[in-house]
Amino acid sequence: MPKQDAIELEGTVSEVLPSASFRVTLVNGHEVLATLGGNMRRFRIRVLAGDRVTLEVSPYDLTRGRITFRHKN
C-alpha cells in the first residue's frame, strides 16, 4: 500500500503498553493500538500518557496505527 493512502488522525495517548505500543483515544472517541513511526524511533522521541499525537491509520485496518508526530502541548 502506498504511504499517501494512509488516513491521518489526531488523538491523545491514554495508555503506554510494552514493546513501544500505545493505546490512543481519537478525537471522535475511538480507541486505536499504535506503535512509533520510523523517525520517532530514529530520533528517540519520547511519548508519554497524555501526549497529543498525530497518527496514520491504514484504510484496511482502522484499529491499528503508526504515531508520526508528538505535539508540543
mmCIF file of the N, C-alpha and C atoms, coordinates in Angstrom:
data_MODEL
# 
_entry.id   MODEL 
# 
loop_
_atom_site.group_PDB 
_atom_site.id 
_atom_site.type_symbol 
_atom_site.label_atom_id 
_atom_site.label_alt_id 
_atom_site.label_comp_id 
_atom_site.label_asym_id 
_atom_site.label_entity_id 
_atom_site.label_seq_id 
_atom_site.pdbx_PDB_ins_code 
_atom_site.Cartn_x 
_atom_site.Cartn_y 
_atom_site.Cartn_z 
_atom_site.occupancy 
_atom_site.B_iso_or_equiv 
_atom_site.pdbx_formal_charge 
_atom_site.auth_seq_id 
_atom_site.auth_comp_id 
_atom_site.auth_asym_id 
_atom_site.auth_atom_id 
_atom_site.pdbx_PDB_model_num 
ATOM 1   N N  . MET A 1 1  ? 0.838   -1.175 0.000  1.00 0.00 ? 1  MET A N  1 
ATOM 2   C CA . MET A 1 1  ? 0.000   0.000  0.000  1.00 0.00 ? 1  MET A CA 1 
ATOM 3   C C  . MET A 1 1  ? 0.881   1.236  0.000  1.00 0.00 ? 1  MET A C  1 
ATOM 4   N N  . PRO A 1 2  ? 0.635   2.184  -0.881 1.00 0.00 ? 2  PRO A N  1 
ATOM 5   C CA . PRO A 1 2  ? 1.426   3.414  -0.885 1.00 0.00 ? 2  PRO A CA 1 
ATOM 6   C C  . PRO A 1 2  ? 1.212   4.223  0.381  1.00 0.00 ? 2  PRO A C  1 
ATOM 7   N N  . LYS A 1 3  ? 2.252   4.943  0.777  1.00 0.00 ? 3  LYS A N  1 
ATOM 8   C CA . LYS A 1 3  ? 2.192   5.703  2.016  1.00 0.00 ? 3  LYS A CA 1 
ATOM 9   C C  . LYS A 1 3  ? 1.154   6.815  1.961  1.00 0.00 ? 3  LYS A C  1 
ATOM 10  N N  . GLN A 1 4  ? 0.911   7.399  0.788  1.00 0.00 ? 4  GLN A N  1 
ATOM 11  C CA . GLN A 1 4  ? -0.021  8.518  0.708  1.00 0.00 ? 4  GLN A CA 1 
ATOM 12  C C  . GLN A 1 4  ? -1.478  8.079  0.888  1.00 0.00 ? 4  GLN A C  1 
ATOM 13  N N  . ASP A 1 5  ? -1.763  6.782  0.915  1.00 0.00 ? 5  ASP A N  1 
ATOM 14  C CA . ASP A 1 5  ? -3.130  6.308  1.117  1.00 0.00 ? 5  ASP A CA 1 
ATOM 15  C C  . ASP A 1 5  ? -3.524  6.227  2.581  1.00 0.00 ? 5  ASP A C  1 
ATOM 16  N N  . ALA A 1 6  ? -2.595  6.473  3.513  1.00 0.00 ? 6  ALA A N  1 
ATOM 17  C CA . ALA A 1 6  ? -2.898  6.381  4.938  1.00 0.00 ? 6  ALA A CA 1 
ATOM 18  C C  . ALA A 1 6  ? -3.780  7.551  5.368  1.00 0.00 ? 6  ALA A C  1 
ATOM 19  N N  . ILE A 1 7  ? -4.608  7.297  6.376  1.00 0.00 ? 7  ILE A N  1 
ATOM 20  C CA . ILE A 1 7  ? -5.506  8.314  6.920  1.00 0.00 ? 7  ILE A CA 1 
ATOM 21  C C  . ILE A 1 7  ? -4.834  8.935  8.131  1.00 0.00 ? 7  ILE A C  1 
ATOM 22  N N  . GLU A 1 8  ? -4.729  10.268 8.166  1.00 0.00 ? 8  GLU A N  1 
ATOM 23  C CA . GLU A 1 8  ? -4.111  10.952 9.309  1.00 0.00 ? 8  GLU A CA 1 
ATOM 24  C C  . GLU A 1 8  ? -5.184  11.378 10.291 1.00 0.00 ? 8  GLU A C  1 
ATOM 25  N N  . LEU A 1 9  ? -4.976  11.024 11.571 1.00 0.00 ? 9  LEU A N  1 
ATOM 26  C CA . LEU A 1 9  ? -5.916  11.357 12.639 1.00 0.00 ? 9  LEU A CA 1 
ATOM 27  C C  . LEU A 1 9  ? -5.150  11.925 13.819 1.00 0.00 ? 9  LEU A C  1 
ATOM 28  N N  . GLU A 1 10 ? -5.862  12.619 14.702 1.00 0.00 ? 10 GLU A N  1 
ATOM 29  C CA . GLU A 1 10 ? -5.256  13.142 15.924 1.00 0.00 ? 10 GLU A CA 1 
ATOM 30  C C  . GLU A 1 10 ? -5.913  12.505 17.125 1.00 0.00 ? 10 GLU A C  1 
ATOM 31  N N  . GLY A 1 11 ? -5.123  12.330 18.177 1.00 0.00 ? 11 GLY A N  1 
ATOM 32  C CA . GLY A 1 11 ? -5.657  11.737 19.393 1.00 0.00 ? 11 GLY A CA 1 
ATOM 33  C C  . GLY A 1 11 ? -4.745  11.996 20.577 1.00 0.00 ? 11 GLY A C  1 
ATOM 34  N N  . THR A 1 12 ? -5.114  11.388 21.699 1.00 0.00 ? 12 THR A N  1 
ATOM 35  C CA . THR A 1 12 ? -4.360  11.523 22.933 1.00 0.00 ? 12 THR A CA 1 
ATOM 36  C C  . THR A 1 12 ? -3.953  10.139 23.414 1.00 0.00 ? 12 THR A C  1 
ATOM 37  N N  . VAL A 1 13 ? -2.702  9.995  23.822 1.00 0.00 ? 13 VAL A N  1 
ATOM 38  C CA . VAL A 1 13 ? -2.214  8.716  24.330 1.00 0.00 ? 13 VAL A CA 1 
ATOM 39  C C  . VAL A 1 13 ? -2.870  8.473  25.684 1.00 0.00 ? 13 VAL A C  1 
ATOM 40  N N  . SER A 1 14 ? -3.621  7.369  25.791 1.00 0.00 ? 14 SER A N  1 
ATOM 41  C CA . SER A 1 14 ? -4.310  7.074  27.046 1.00 0.00 ? 14 SER A CA 1 
ATOM 42  C C  . SER A 1 14 ? -3.562  6.047  27.881 1.00 0.00 ? 14 SER A C  1 
ATOM 43  N N  . GLU A 1 15 ? -2.754  5.194  27.226 1.00 0.00 ? 15 GLU A N  1 
ATOM 44  C CA . GLU A 1 15 ? -2.058  4.143  27.961 1.00 0.00 ? 15 GLU A CA 1 
ATOM 45  C C  . GLU A 1 15 ? -0.770  3.782  27.225 1.00 0.00 ? 15 GLU A C  1 
ATOM 46  N N  . VAL A 1 16 ? 0.299   3.576  27.999 1.00 0.00 ? 16 VAL A N  1 
ATOM 47  C CA . VAL A 1 16 ? 1.573   3.130  27.433 1.00 0.00 ? 16 VAL A CA 1 
ATOM 48  C C  . VAL A 1 16 ? 1.682   1.634  27.690 1.00 0.00 ? 16 VAL A C  1 
ATOM 49  N N  . LEU A 1 17 ? 1.885   0.863  26.620 1.00 0.00 ? 17 LEU A N  1 
ATOM 50  C CA . LEU A 1 17 ? 1.951   -0.588 26.699 1.00 0.00 ? 17 LEU A CA 1 
ATOM 51  C C  . LEU A 1 17 ? 3.380   -1.064 26.433 1.00 0.00 ? 17 LEU A C  1 
ATOM 52  N N  . PRO A 1 18 ? 3.705   -2.317 26.751 1.00 0.00 ? 18 PRO A N  1 
ATOM 53  C CA . PRO A 1 18 ? 5.043   -2.840 26.452 1.00 0.00 ? 18 PRO A CA 1 
ATOM 54  C C  . PRO A 1 18 ? 5.313   -2.891 24.948 1.00 0.00 ? 18 PRO A C  1 
ATOM 55  N N  . SER A 1 19 ? 6.569   -3.036 24.590 1.00 0.00 ? 19 SER A N  1 
ATOM 56  C CA . SER A 1 19 ? 7.024   -3.168 23.199 1.00 0.00 ? 19 SER A CA 1 
ATOM 57  C C  . SER A 1 19 ? 6.732   -1.921 22.378 1.00 0.00 ? 19 SER A C  1 
ATOM 58  N N  . ALA A 1 20 ? 6.864   -0.749 22.969 1.00 0.00 ? 20 ALA A N  1 
ATOM 59  C CA . ALA A 1 20 ? 6.673   0.536  22.283 1.00 0.00 ? 20 ALA A CA 1 
ATOM 60  C C  . ALA A 1 20 ? 5.313   0.638  21.633 1.00 0.00 ? 20 ALA A C  1 
ATOM 61  N N  . SER A 1 21 ? 4.293   0.120  22.303 1.00 0.00 ? 21 SER A N  1 
ATOM 62  C CA . SER A 1 21 ? 2.913   0.234  21.834 1.00 0.00 ? 21 SER A CA 1 
ATOM 63  C C  . SER A 1 21 ? 2.163   1.204  22.722 1.00 0.00 ? 21 SER A C  1 
ATOM 64  N N  . PHE A 1 22 ? 1.151   1.821  22.151 1.00 0.00 ? 22 PHE A N  1 
ATOM 65  C CA . PHE A 1 22 ? 0.377   2.828  22.861 1.00 0.00 ? 22 PHE A CA 1 
ATOM 66  C C  . PHE A 1 22 ? -1.091  2.662  22.526 1.00 0.00 ? 22 PHE A C  1 
ATOM 67  N N  . ARG A 1 23 ? -1.957  2.907  23.504 1.00 0.00 ? 23 ARG A N  1 
ATOM 68  C CA . ARG A 1 23 ? -3.385  2.962  23.238 1.00 0.00 ? 23 ARG A CA 1 
ATOM 69  C C  . ARG A 1 23 ? -3.743  4.432  23.113 1.00 0.00 ? 23 ARG A C  1 
ATOM 70  N N  . VAL A 1 24 ? -4.273  4.813  21.943 1.00 0.00 ? 24 VAL A N  1 
ATOM 71  C CA . VAL A 1 24 ? -4.564  6.205  21.639 1.00 0.00 ? 24 VAL A CA 1 
ATOM 72  C C  . VAL A 1 24 ? -6.071  6.376  21.515 1.00 0.00 ? 24 VAL A C  1 
ATOM 73  N N  . THR A 1 25 ? -6.602  7.371  22.208 1.00 0.00 ? 25 THR A N  1 
ATOM 74  C CA . THR A 1 25 ? -8.010  7.727  22.100 1.00 0.00 ? 25 THR A CA 1 
ATOM 75  C C  . THR A 1 25 ? -8.130  8.867  21.091 1.00 0.00 ? 25 THR A C  1 
ATOM 76  N N  . LEU A 1 26 ? -8.873  8.640  20.031 1.00 0.00 ? 26 LEU A N  1 
ATOM 77  C CA . LEU A 1 26 ? -9.030  9.635  18.980 1.00 0.00 ? 26 LEU A CA 1 
ATOM 78  C C  . LEU A 1 26 ? -10.016 10.711 19.403 1.00 0.00 ? 26 LEU A C  1 
ATOM 79  N N  . VAL A 1 27 ? -10.063 11.789 18.635 1.00 0.00 ? 27 VAL A N  1 
ATOM 80  C CA . VAL A 1 27 ? -10.955 12.915 18.926 1.00 0.00 ? 27 VAL A CA 1 
ATOM 81  C C  . VAL A 1 27 ? -12.415 12.462 18.896 1.00 0.00 ? 27 VAL A C  1 
ATOM 82  N N  . ASN A 1 28 ? -12.744 11.516 18.006 1.00 0.00 ? 28 ASN A N  1 
ATOM 83  C CA . ASN A 1 28 ? -14.127 11.049 17.885 1.00 0.00 ? 28 ASN A CA 1 
ATOM 84  C C  . ASN A 1 28 ? -14.486 9.971  18.903 1.00 0.00 ? 28 ASN A C  1 
ATOM 85  N N  . GLY A 1 29 ? -13.539 9.588  19.787 1.00 0.00 ? 29 GLY A N  1 
ATOM 86  C CA . GLY A 1 29 ? -13.823 8.643  20.859 1.00 0.00 ? 29 GLY A CA 1 
ATOM 87  C C  . GLY A 1 29 ? -13.367 7.219  20.614 1.00 0.00 ? 29 GLY A C  1 
ATOM 88  N N  . HIS A 1 30 ? -12.920 6.876  19.406 1.00 0.00 ? 30 HIS A N  1 
ATOM 89  C CA . HIS A 1 30 ? -12.466 5.516  19.121 1.00 0.00 ? 30 HIS A CA 1 
ATOM 90  C C  . HIS A 1 30 ? -11.091 5.265  19.732 1.00 0.00 ? 30 HIS A C  1 
ATOM 91  N N  . GLU A 1 31 ? -10.798 3.992  20.008 1.00 0.00 ? 31 GLU A N  1 
ATOM 92  C CA . GLU A 1 31 ? -9.503  3.585  20.554 1.00 0.00 ? 31 GLU A CA 1 
ATOM 93  C C  . GLU A 1 31 ? -8.693  2.913  19.444 1.00 0.00 ? 31 GLU A C  1 
ATOM 94  N N  . VAL A 1 32 ? -7.394  3.243  19.364 1.00 0.00 ? 32 VAL A N  1 
ATOM 95  C CA . VAL A 1 32 ? -6.504  2.678  18.354 1.00 0.00 ? 32 VAL A CA 1 
ATOM 96  C C  . VAL A 1 32 ? -5.252  2.179  19.047 1.00 0.00 ? 32 VAL A C  1 
ATOM 97  N N  . LEU A 1 33 ? -4.754  1.005  18.650 1.00 0.00 ? 33 LEU A N  1 
ATOM 98  C CA . LEU A 1 33 ? -3.484  0.495  19.133 1.00 0.00 ? 33 LEU A CA 1 
ATOM 99  C C  . LEU A 1 33 ? -2.403  0.996  18.174 1.00 0.00 ? 33 LEU A C  1 
ATOM 100 N N  . ALA A 1 34 ? -1.423  1.735  18.688 1.00 0.00 ? 34 ALA A N  1 
ATOM 101 C CA . ALA A 1 34 ? -0.445  2.387  17.805 1.00 0.00 ? 34 ALA A CA 1 
ATOM 102 C C  . ALA A 1 34 ? 0.977   2.082  18.245 1.00 0.00 ? 34 ALA A C  1 
ATOM 103 N N  . THR A 1 35 ? 1.892   2.114  17.280 1.00 0.00 ? 35 THR A N  1 
ATOM 104 C CA . THR A 1 35 ? 3.315   1.990  17.543 1.00 0.00 ? 35 THR A CA 1 
ATOM 105 C C  . THR A 1 35 ? 3.997   3.258  17.039 1.00 0.00 ? 35 THR A C  1 
ATOM 106 N N  . LEU A 1 36 ? 5.278   3.389  17.327 1.00 0.00 ? 36 LEU A N  1 
ATOM 107 C CA . LEU A 1 36 ? 6.022   4.566  16.881 1.00 0.00 ? 36 LEU A CA 1 
ATOM 108 C C  . LEU A 1 36 ? 6.437   4.411  15.427 1.00 0.00 ? 36 LEU A C  1 
ATOM 109 N N  . GLY A 1 37 ? 6.374   5.505  14.680 1.00 0.00 ? 37 GLY A N  1 
ATOM 110 C CA . GLY A 1 37 ? 6.841   5.512  13.301 1.00 0.00 ? 37 GLY A CA 1 
ATOM 111 C C  . GLY A 1 37 ? 8.358   5.507  13.236 1.00 0.00 ? 37 GLY A C  1 
ATOM 112 N N  . GLY A 1 38 ? 8.896   5.374  12.061 1.00 0.00 ? 38 GLY A N  1 
ATOM 113 C CA . GLY A 1 38 ? 10.334  5.235  11.861 1.00 0.00 ? 38 GLY A CA 1 
ATOM 114 C C  . GLY A 1 38 ? 11.162  6.390  12.393 1.00 0.00 ? 38 GLY A C  1 
ATOM 115 N N  . ASN A 1 39 ? 10.815  7.629  12.040 1.00 0.00 ? 39 ASN A N  1 
ATOM 116 C CA . ASN A 1 39 ? 11.602  8.767  12.511 1.00 0.00 ? 39 ASN A CA 1 
ATOM 117 C C  . ASN A 1 39 ? 11.442  8.998  14.008 1.00 0.00 ? 39 ASN A C  1 
ATOM 118 N N  . MET A 1 40 ? 10.298  8.611  14.573 1.00 0.00 ? 40 MET A N  1 
ATOM 119 C CA . MET A 1 40 ? 10.103  8.731  16.016 1.00 0.00 ? 40 MET A CA 1 
ATOM 120 C C  . MET A 1 40 ? 11.076  7.802  16.748 1.00 0.00 ? 40 MET A C  1 
ATOM 121 N N  . ARG A 1 41 ? 11.276  6.614  16.211 1.00 0.00 ? 41 ARG A N  1 
ATOM 122 C CA . ARG A 1 41 ? 12.245  5.684  16.811 1.00 0.00 ? 41 ARG A CA 1 
ATOM 123 C C  . ARG A 1 41 ? 13.676  6.155  16.560 1.00 0.00 ? 41 ARG A C  1 
ATOM 124 N N  . ARG A 1 42 ? 13.922  6.612  15.351 1.00 0.00 ? 42 ARG A N  1 
ATOM 125 C CA . ARG A 1 42 ? 15.279  7.007  14.953 1.00 0.00 ? 42 ARG A CA 1 
ATOM 126 C C  . ARG A 1 42 ? 15.819  8.134  15.821 1.00 0.00 ? 42 ARG A C  1 
ATOM 127 N N  . PHE A 1 43 ? 14.993  9.141  16.084 1.00 0.00 ? 43 PHE A N  1 
ATOM 128 C CA . PHE A 1 43 ? 15.431  10.288 16.878 1.00 0.00 ? 43 PHE A CA 1 
ATOM 129 C C  . PHE A 1 43 ? 15.067  10.154 18.352 1.00 0.00 ? 43 PHE A C  1 
ATOM 130 N N  . ARG A 1 44 ? 14.589  8.958  18.748 1.00 0.00 ? 44 ARG A N  1 
ATOM 131 C CA . ARG A 1 44 ? 14.268  8.625  20.143 1.00 0.00 ? 44 ARG A CA 1 
ATOM 132 C C  . ARG A 1 44 ? 13.341  9.654  20.793 1.00 0.00 ? 44 ARG A C  1 
ATOM 133 N N  . ILE A 1 45 ? 12.253  9.962  20.127 1.00 0.00 ? 45 ILE A N  1 
ATOM 134 C CA . ILE A 1 45 ? 11.271  10.898 20.663 1.00 0.00 ? 45 ILE A CA 1 
ATOM 135 C C  . ILE A 1 45 ? 10.393  10.154 21.657 1.00 0.00 ? 45 ILE A C  1 
ATOM 136 N N  . ARG A 1 46 ? 10.338  10.663 22.874 1.00 0.00 ? 46 ARG A N  1 
ATOM 137 C CA . ARG A 1 46 ? 9.585   10.017 23.944 1.00 0.00 ? 46 ARG A CA 1 
ATOM 138 C C  . ARG A 1 46 ? 8.109   10.377 23.840 1.00 0.00 ? 46 ARG A C  1 
ATOM 139 N N  . VAL A 1 47 ? 7.258   9.394  24.051 1.00 0.00 ? 47 VAL A N  1 
ATOM 140 C CA . VAL A 1 47 ? 5.817   9.607  24.067 1.00 0.00 ? 47 VAL A CA 1 
ATOM 141 C C  . VAL A 1 47 ? 5.301   9.072  25.391 1.00 0.00 ? 47 VAL A C  1 
ATOM 142 N N  . LEU A 1 48 ? 4.579   9.908  26.122 1.00 0.00 ? 48 LEU A N  1 
ATOM 143 C CA . LEU A 1 48 ? 4.041   9.547  27.425 1.00 0.00 ? 48 LEU A CA 1 
ATOM 144 C C  . LEU A 1 48 ? 2.518   9.610  27.400 1.00 0.00 ? 48 LEU A C  1 
ATOM 145 N N  . ALA A 1 49 ? 1.903   9.037  28.410 1.00 0.00 ? 49 ALA A N  1 
ATOM 146 C CA . ALA A 1 49 ? 0.447   9.098  28.531 1.00 0.00 ? 49 ALA A CA 1 
ATOM 147 C C  . ALA A 1 49 ? 0.020   10.559 28.684 1.00 0.00 ? 49 ALA A C  1 
ATOM 148 N N  . GLY A 1 50 ? -1.004  10.946 27.957 1.00 0.00 ? 50 GLY A N  1 
ATOM 149 C CA . GLY A 1 50 ? -1.493  12.314 27.993 1.00 0.00 ? 50 GLY A CA 1 
ATOM 150 C C  . GLY A 1 50 ? -0.981  13.180 26.858 1.00 0.00 ? 50 GLY A C  1 
ATOM 151 N N  . ASP A 1 51 ? -0.002  12.705 26.097 1.00 0.00 ? 51 ASP A N  1 
ATOM 152 C CA . ASP A 1 51 ? 0.532   13.476 24.970 1.00 0.00 ? 51 ASP A CA 1 
ATOM 153 C C  . ASP A 1 51 ? -0.462  13.484 23.814 1.00 0.00 ? 51 ASP A C  1 
ATOM 154 N N  . ARG A 1 52 ? -0.554  14.616 23.125 1.00 0.00 ? 52 ARG A N  1 
ATOM 155 C CA . ARG A 1 52 ? -1.369  14.727 21.917 1.00 0.00 ? 52 ARG A CA 1 
ATOM 156 C C  . ARG A 1 52 ? -0.516  14.316 20.725 1.00 0.00 ? 52 ARG A C  1 
ATOM 157 N N  . VAL A 1 53 ? -0.986  13.405 19.899 1.00 0.00 ? 53 VAL A N  1 
ATOM 158 C CA . VAL A 1 53 ? -0.197  12.857 18.798 1.00 0.00 ? 53 VAL A CA 1 
ATOM 159 C C  . VAL A 1 53 ? -0.997  12.852 17.508 1.00 0.00 ? 53 VAL A C  1 
ATOM 160 N N  . THR A 1 54 ? -0.258  12.787 16.402 1.00 0.00 ? 54 THR A N  1 
ATOM 161 C CA . THR A 1 54 ? -0.848  12.568 15.083 1.00 0.00 ? 54 THR A CA 1 
ATOM 162 C C  . THR A 1 54 ? -0.459  11.164 14.660 1.00 0.00 ? 54 THR A C  1 
ATOM 163 N N  . LEU A 1 55 ? -1.413  10.415 14.149 1.00 0.00 ? 55 LEU A N  1 
ATOM 164 C CA . LEU A 1 55 ? -1.094  9.057  13.723 1.00 0.00 ? 55 LEU A CA 1 
ATOM 165 C C  . LEU A 1 55 ? -1.681  8.759  12.366 1.00 0.00 ? 55 LEU A C  1 
ATOM 166 N N  . GLU A 1 56 ? -1.060  7.799  11.701 1.00 0.00 ? 56 GLU A N  1 
ATOM 167 C CA . GLU A 1 56 ? -1.520  7.336  10.394 1.00 0.00 ? 56 GLU A CA 1 
ATOM 168 C C  . GLU A 1 56 ? -2.200  5.993  10.589 1.00 0.00 ? 56 GLU A C  1 
ATOM 169 N N  . VAL A 1 57 ? -3.369  5.840  9.979  1.00 0.00 ? 57 VAL A N  1 
ATOM 170 C CA . VAL A 1 57 ? -4.131  4.609  10.079 1.00 0.00 ? 57 VAL A CA 1 
ATOM 171 C C  . VAL A 1 57 ? -4.382  4.083  8.672  1.00 0.00 ? 57 VAL A C  1 
ATOM 172 N N  . SER A 1 58 ? -4.212  2.786  8.490  1.00 0.00 ? 58 SER A N  1 
ATOM 173 C CA . SER A 1 58 ? -4.486  2.172  7.203  1.00 0.00 ? 58 SER A CA 1 
ATOM 174 C C  . SER A 1 58 ? -5.988  2.096  6.970  1.00 0.00 ? 58 SER A C  1 
ATOM 175 N N  . PRO A 1 59 ? -6.443  2.339  5.755  1.00 0.00 ? 59 PRO A N  1 
ATOM 176 C CA . PRO A 1 59 ? -7.882  2.218  5.490  1.00 0.00 ? 59 PRO A CA 1 
ATOM 177 C C  . PRO A 1 59 ? -8.384  0.777  5.605  1.00 0.00 ? 59 PRO A C  1 
ATOM 178 N N  . TYR A 1 60 ? -7.480  -0.201 5.617  1.00 0.00 ? 60 TYR A N  1 
ATOM 179 C CA . TYR A 1 60 ? -7.865  -1.604 5.696  1.00 0.00 ? 60 TYR A CA 1 
ATOM 180 C C  . TYR A 1 60 ? -8.072  -2.076 7.131  1.00 0.00 ? 60 TYR A C  1 
ATOM 181 N N  . ASP A 1 61 ? -7.335  -1.492 8.087  1.00 0.00 ? 61 ASP A N  1 
ATOM 182 C CA . ASP A 1 61 ? -7.464  -1.871 9.494  1.00 0.00 ? 61 ASP A CA 1 
ATOM 183 C C  . ASP A 1 61 ? -7.477  -0.593 10.322 1.00 0.00 ? 61 ASP A C  1 
ATOM 184 N N  . LEU A 1 62 ? -8.653  -0.170 10.741 1.00 0.00 ? 62 LEU A N  1 
ATOM 185 C CA . LEU A 1 62 ? -8.794  1.097  11.453 1.00 0.00 ? 62 LEU A CA 1 
ATOM 186 C C  . LEU A 1 62 ? -8.525  0.968  12.948 1.00 0.00 ? 62 LEU A C  1 
ATOM 187 N N  . THR A 1 63 ? -8.106  -0.210 13.424 1.00 0.00 ? 63 THR A N  1 
ATOM 188 C CA . THR A 1 63 ? -7.844  -0.397 14.849 1.00 0.00 ? 63 THR A CA 1 
ATOM 189 C C  . THR A 1 63 ? -6.366  -0.302 15.181 1.00 0.00 ? 63 THR A C  1 
ATOM 190 N N  . ARG A 1 64 ? -5.502  -0.195 14.169 1.00 0.00 ? 64 ARG A N  1 
ATOM 191 C CA . ARG A 1 64 ? -4.058  -0.111 14.392 1.00 0.00 ? 64 ARG A CA 1 
ATOM 192 C C  . ARG A 1 64 ? -3.499  1.087  13.650 1.00 0.00 ? 64 ARG A C  1 
ATOM 193 N N  . GLY A 1 65 ? -2.449  1.699  14.217 1.00 0.00 ? 65 GLY A N  1 
ATOM 194 C CA . GLY A 1 65 ? -1.887  2.871  13.573 1.00 0.00 ? 65 GLY A CA 1 
ATOM 195 C C  . GLY A 1 65 ? -0.415  3.049  13.884 1.00 0.00 ? 65 GLY A C  1 
ATOM 196 N N  . ARG A 1 66 ? 0.151   4.119  13.343 1.00 0.00 ? 66 ARG A N  1 
ATOM 197 C CA . ARG A 1 66 ? 1.565   4.449  13.495 1.00 0.00 ? 66 ARG A CA 1 
ATOM 198 C C  . ARG A 1 66 ? 1.652   5.912  13.920 1.00 0.00 ? 66 ARG A C  1 
ATOM 199 N N  . ILE A 1 67 ? 2.281   6.167  15.059 1.00 0.00 ? 67 ILE A N  1 
ATOM 200 C CA . ILE A 1 67 ? 2.429   7.546  15.551 1.00 0.00 ? 67 ILE A CA 1 
ATOM 201 C C  . ILE A 1 67 ? 3.528   8.219  14.741 1.00 0.00 ? 67 ILE A C  1 
ATOM 202 N N  . THR A 1 68 ? 3.192   9.375  14.148 1.00 0.00 ? 68 THR A N  1 
ATOM 203 C CA . THR A 1 68 ? 4.162   10.068 13.301 1.00 0.00 ? 68 THR A CA 1 
ATOM 204 C C  . THR A 1 68 ? 4.599   11.410 13.855 1.00 0.00 ? 68 THR A C  1 
ATOM 205 N N  . PHE A 1 69 ? 3.854   11.969 14.834 1.00 0.00 ? 69 PHE A N  1 
ATOM 206 C CA . PHE A 1 69 ? 4.204   13.290 15.349 1.00 0.00 ? 69 PHE A CA 1 
ATOM 207 C C  . PHE A 1 69 ? 3.658   13.451 16.759 1.00 0.00 ? 69 PHE A C  1 
ATOM 208 N N  . ARG A 1 70 ? 4.474   14.020 17.658 1.00 0.00 ? 70 ARG A N  1 
ATOM 209 C CA . ARG A 1 70 ? 4.029   14.359 19.006 1.00 0.00 ? 70 ARG A CA 1 
ATOM 210 C C  . ARG A 1 70 ? 3.943   15.862 19.104 1.00 0.00 ? 70 ARG A C  1 
ATOM 211 N N  . HIS A 1 71 ? 2.765   16.376 19.448 1.00 0.00 ? 71 HIS A N  1 
ATOM 212 C CA . HIS A 1 71 ? 2.558   17.819 19.532 1.00 0.00 ? 71 HIS A CA 1 
ATOM 213 C C  . HIS A 1 71 ? 3.202   18.377 20.798 1.00 0.00 ? 71 HIS A C  1 
ATOM 214 N N  . LYS A 1 72 ? 3.502   19.649 20.768 1.00 0.00 ? 72 LYS A N  1 
ATOM 215 C CA . LYS A 1 72 ? 4.235   20.287 21.861 1.00 0.00 ? 72 LYS A CA 1 
ATOM 216 C C  . LYS A 1 72 ? 3.476   20.318 23.177 1.00 0.00 ? 72 LYS A C  1 
ATOM 217 N N  . ASN A 1 73 ? 2.162   20.573 23.143 1.00 0.00 ? 73 ASN A N  1 
ATOM 218 C CA . ASN A 1 73 ? 1.418   20.671 24.402 1.00 0.00 ? 73 ASN A CA 1 
ATOM 219 C C  . ASN A 1 73 ? 0.272   19.720 24.453 1.00 0.00 ? 73 ASN A C  1 
# 
